[in-house]
């Protein structure tokens, strides 16, 4: 089988470990969509793993899909969860316990109105590396952020009191991995993620996480949950996360790639329209 990695970083620990498992018998080729030739022609791989979210990468993946190549995750689903407004709409429409989310055209406009009820969490509407994610407790903090991020389209979420830990759940096909990480909004902030056996999760949490994959048509994804008195509250969904340090994750990814390449698994294709804005 021929497996294509759509990424500028094939040495990422998850991809590198999965590649090491596959290469004894299969051909793994890394393609950086930022520099690779247009995929309108040429030999196709049996499956592509999309671990990059730039506009060029998504366009590259869509062209592969148009030619009939399976892509994990699809370009449409990957783009969908980059838009936090669309993310909230899809999750709430599916009956998932997602944090209530309001959208603002810009942080400057939000600050100028002065009608917030604090505390809130303010995030960039478009999820990306080094985007804005901040707890805001008063107008002074909001003004400081607006001075730096004034033109940024944002979403606003009511701050939910919690124990200060994010439950990180990652899904690769049928396999679920879990960890605990100190929230970046908590004090003191922590580093690193502690592995968490999935059998220690409260009843029903795994079902919620699997429903996320169905709602967003994702095969490889992460879900960030808060524990609110034993009830899960989803605060973020992301496509193809790093899943660092999780025993069994590279094996699960290699198996999913092969099953998809053989036609035993069909990638979920997003039924939702492309996000706007």
C-alpha positions in Angstrom: 0.0 0.0 0.0 1.0 3.6 -0.6 0.2 6.0 2.3 0.6 9.8 1.8 1.3 12.1 4.7 0.0 15.6 4.0 2.2 17.6 6.4 5.2 19.9 6.6 6.4 17.9 9.7 6.6 14.2 8.9 9.0 13.9 11.9 6.1 14.6 14.3 6.3 11.9 16.9 2.9 10.4 16.1 3.5 10.4 12.3 7.1 9.2 12.7 6.1 6.3 14.9 3.2 5.3 12.6 5.6 5.5 9.6 8.1 3.2 11.3 5.3 0.6 11.8 4.2 0.9 8.1 7.4 1.1 6.2 8.6 -2.5 6.5 5.8 -3.5 4.1 4.3 -0.3 2.7 5.4 2.9 1.0 4.9 6.1 3.1 5.4 9.4 1.2 5.4 12.8 2.9 4.0 15.7 0.9 4.1 19.3 2.1 1.1 21.0 0.5 2.9 24.3 0.7 5.6 23.1 -1.8 4.2 20.0 -3.5 3.1 20.0 -7.1 -0.6 20.4 -7.8 -2.3 17.0 -7.4 -4.5 17.3 -10.4 -2.5 14.6 -12.1 -0.1 11.8 -11.3 -0.3 8.6 -9.3 -2.5 8.7 -6.2 -1.7 7.1 -2.9 -4.1 4.6 -1.5 -4.9 6.9 1.4 -3.8 10.3 2.7 -3.4 11.5 6.3 -4.1 15.2 6.5 -2.1 16.7 9.4 -2.0 20.3 8.4 -4.8 22.9 8.3 -3.6 25.8 6.1 -5.9 27.0 3.4 -3.4 25.7 0.8 -3.4 22.3 2.5 -7.2 22.1 2.5 -7.4 23.0 -1.1 -4.7 20.4 -1.9 -6.7 17.7 0.0 -10.0 18.7 -1.8 -8.3 18.1 -5.1 -7.2 14.7 -4.0 -10.7 13.9 -2.9 -12.1 15.1 -6.2 -9.9 12.5 -7.9 -11.3 9.8 -5.7 -8.5 9.5 -3.1 -9.6 8.9 0.6 -8.3 11.6 3.0 -8.3 11.3 6.8 -9.8 13.6 7.8 -11.7 15.1 4.9 -10.9 18.7 3.9 -14.5 19.7 4.7 -14.5 18.3 8.2 -11.0 19.7 8.9 -12.1 23.2 7.8 -15.4 22.9 9.8 -13.7 22.6 13.2 -11.4 25.5 12.5 -14.4 27.8 12.6 -15.4 28.0 16.3 -18.8 29.5 15.4 -19.6 26.6 13.1 -18.2 24.2 15.6 -20.7 25.3 18.3 -23.6 25.4 15.9 -23.0 21.8 14.7 -22.3 20.5 18.2 -25.4 22.1 19.7 -27.6 21.0 16.8 -26.4 17.4 17.4 -27.4 17.6 21.0 -23.9 17.6 22.3 -23.0 19.3 25.6 -21.1 22.1 24.1 -20.4 25.4 25.9 -22.7 28.2 24.8 -20.9 30.4 22.3 -21.6 33.9 20.9 -19.8 35.4 17.9 -18.4 38.9 17.5 -17.2 40.6 14.4 -14.1 41.9 16.2 -12.7 42.1 19.6 -12.6 45.9 19.3 -16.3 46.1 18.7 -16.9 43.8 21.7 -14.8 46.0 23.9 -16.5 49.2 22.7 -20.0 47.9 23.6 -19.1 47.3 27.2 -22.0 45.0 27.9 -20.3 41.9 29.0 -21.1 39.9 32.1 -17.8 38.7 33.5 -16.0 36.4 33.7 -15.9 35.1 30.1 -13.5 33.3 27.8 -12.6 35.0 24.5 -11.2 33.0 21.6 -10.3 33.7 18.0 -13.1 32.6 15.8 -10.6 30.8 13.6 -8.7 28.1 15.4 -5.0 28.1 14.5 -1.6 28.0 16.1 -1.0 30.9 18.5 -4.5 32.1 18.3 -6.3 34.1 21.0 -7.6 32.1 24.0 -8.0 34.1 27.2 -10.1 34.4 30.3 -11.4 38.0 30.8 -12.5 39.0 34.3 -13.0 42.7 33.9 -13.1 45.6 31.3 -9.4 46.4 32.0 -8.3 43.0 30.8 -10.6 43.2 27.8 -9.2 46.6 26.8 -5.6 45.2 27.1 -6.5 42.4 24.7 -8.4 44.7 22.3 -5.3 46.8 22.0 -3.4 43.8 20.6 -6.2 41.8 18.9 -8.7 44.6 18.0 -9.4 43.4 14.5 -9.7 39.7 15.4 -13.1 38.0 14.9 -13.8 36.3 18.1 -16.2 34.0 20.0 -17.3 34.6 23.6 -18.0 31.8 26.0 -19.3 32.2 29.5 -16.5 31.0 31.9 -17.7 27.7 33.5 -16.3 27.1 37.1 -14.4 23.8 37.1 -11.5 22.1 38.7 -8.9 23.7 36.5 -8.1 20.5 34.5 -8.9 19.8 30.9 -9.8 16.3 30.0 -8.1 15.6 26.7 -9.7 12.8 24.7 -8.3 11.6 21.4 -9.9 9.3 18.9 -8.2 7.3 16.2 -10.8 5.2 14.4 -12.3 2.9 17.0 -9.7 3.7 19.6 -10.0 6.3 22.4 -7.1 7.7 24.4 -7.4 10.1 27.3 -5.2 12.5 29.3 -5.4 15.3 31.9 -3.8 18.6 31.3 -3.8 21.7 33.5 -6.0 24.3 31.7 -4.2 27.2 30.1 -6.8 29.4 31.8 -6.1 28.0 35.3 -3.7 29.3 37.9 -1.2 28.0 38.2 -0.8 26.9 34.6 0.8 23.5 34.1 2.8 21.8 31.4 2.5 18.3 30.0 -0.3 15.8 29.9 -0.9 12.9 32.3 -2.3 9.8 30.7 -5.7 8.8 31.9 -7.1 5.2 31.6 -10.4 5.5 29.7 -12.0 3.2 32.3 -11.6 6.0 34.9 -13.8 8.4 32.9 -17.3 8.9 34.2 -20.1 6.8 32.6 -21.3 8.2 29.3 -18.2 10.3 28.5 -16.9 7.9 25.8 -20.3 7.9 24.1 -20.2 11.7 24.0 -16.8 11.7 22.5 -17.7 9.2 19.8 -20.8 11.2 19.0 -18.5 14.1 18.2 -16.9 12.1 15.5 -20.3 11.4 14.0 -21.5 15.0 14.2 -18.3 16.4 12.6 -17.5 13.5 10.3 -14.0 13.0 11.8 -12.0 9.8 12.0 -8.9 11.2 13.8 -9.8 14.0 16.3 -9.5 15.4 19.8 -12.1 16.7 22.2 -11.4 19.0 25.2 -13.8 18.5 28.0 -14.4 20.1 31.4 -15.8 18.1 34.3 -18.7 20.2 35.6 -19.9 18.3 38.7 -19.5 15.0 36.8 -21.1 16.2 33.6 -18.9 16.7 30.5 -18.8 20.1 28.9 -17.1 20.3 25.4 -15.0 23.4 25.0 -13.1 22.5 21.8 -12.8 20.0 19.0 -9.8 19.6 16.7 -8.9 17.6 13.7 -5.9 15.2 13.7 -4.2 16.3 17.0 -0.7 15.3 18.0 -1.7 12.6 20.6 1.8 12.7 22.0 2.9 10.1 24.5 -0.2 7.9 24.2 0.7 4.2 24.1 -1.0 2.5 21.2 -1.8 5.7 19.3 0.7 5.1 16.5 -0.5 1.5 16.1 -4.1 2.7 15.9 -3.2 5.3 13.3 -1.2 2.8 11.2 -4.1 0.3 11.3 -6.6 2.9 10.4 -4.5 4.0 7.4 -4.2 0.4 6.2 -7.9 -0.4 6.6 -8.8 2.8 4.7 -6.3 2.0 2.0 -7.8 -1.5 1.6 -11.3 -0.1 1.4 -12.3 -1.7 4.7 -12.9 1.7 6.2 -14.5 4.6 4.4 -13.6 8.1 5.6 -16.4 10.1 7.0 -17.3 12.9 4.7 -18.6 16.1 6.2 -22.4 16.6 5.4 -22.2 20.2 6.7 -21.6 23.2 4.3 -18.3 24.8 4.3 -18.0 27.4 7.2 -18.1 31.0 6.3 -16.5 34.1 7.6 
